[in-house]
Amino acid sequence: MTSAFEEQLRAVSLRVTRPRLAVLAALRDHPHVDTDTVIDLVRTDHPTVSHQAVYDVLRALTDTGLVRRIQPAGATARYEMRVRDNHHHVVCRWCGAIADVDCAAGHAPCLTASDDHGFVIDEAEVVYWGACPDCLPRSEGTR
């Protein structure tokens, strides 16, 4: 029986390999993780997978659009499988936690720029910054 991950890989003309399947599983179960975390997660079940293999897999998955790479200002790059829906992120200034935020209202209103300068806009990046519930008590004294 073919898994959904195998079908996704084949749909973008990528060979089905254990490292690719392991990276996809790690990102499905742990969205918004950095490369080192992906490596650790993959190596839990596949200890012989190299760092370079994971880097190569992340690049291939990102290049084909199966995975999205996000990098809020001042933070390390993170990866997620939620793609092609123009969602945004909220980032904790203290611990770096990241969560998804859907577009504010309607059908992607954030794609309507006040002046598009002749560009055809197909995506917008919005990052909200603040304190997550765990860090909120720590942040109270900094306001």
GUZAZA-173868 format. One record per residue (C-alpha): residue in one letter; x, y, z negated. Coordinates in steps of 0.2 Angstrom, whole numbers, plus 5000, padded with zeros to 4 digits. Layout:
BEGIN
AXYZ...
***
This chain:
BEGIN
M500050005000T500750175005S500850304991A500250484994F502050544992E502550425006E501250495017Q501750675013L503550635017R503150555033A501950695038V503450815038S504650685047L505650645031R506150465028V505450395012T506850365000R506950324981P507750494977R506350594987L504950494978A505750514961V505950704964L504150724969A503550624954A504650724943L503850884950R502150824949D502250784931H503350934926P502951094937H504051244936V505651144931D507451194935T508651084945D509551014930T507950964922V507450884939I509050784938D508750724921L507050674925V507550574940R508950494931T507850424918D507250294930H508650304943P510250334934T511350314949V510550454959S511950594960H511750774957Q512050814975A510650694981V509450784970Y510050954977D509850884994V508150824991L507550984984R508251074999A507350965011L505750965002T505751155001D506251175019T504751065024G503551155013L503151005002V503951104987R504051284983R505551364975I505151514964Q506451624955P505751764944A507051904941G508451854930A507851674929T508551514936A507651444951R506151324947Y505251204958E503351164960M502251054971R500851184972V501051254989R500151355002D498851434991N499651604987H499551584968H500651684957H501551654940V501551724922V503251714914C503751724895R505051854892W505751754877C505751574881G505551574900A503951464901I503051484917A501251454921D500151464937V498951614940D497651614953C497451764964A496451894955A494751894965G494051844981H495051774996A496851824993P496552004990C498352024986L498751995004T498052165008A499452295007S499152475006D500352495021D500952345030H502152445041G501652335055F502052165047V500852025048I500751975029D500451795025E501051785007A501251894992E502251864976V501651934960V502451894943Y501651934927W502851954912G502451944894A502451834879C501751654879P500751594864D502251514855C503351674857L501951804853P502351814835R504151844839S503751974852E502552074840G504052174833T504752224850R503252324856
***
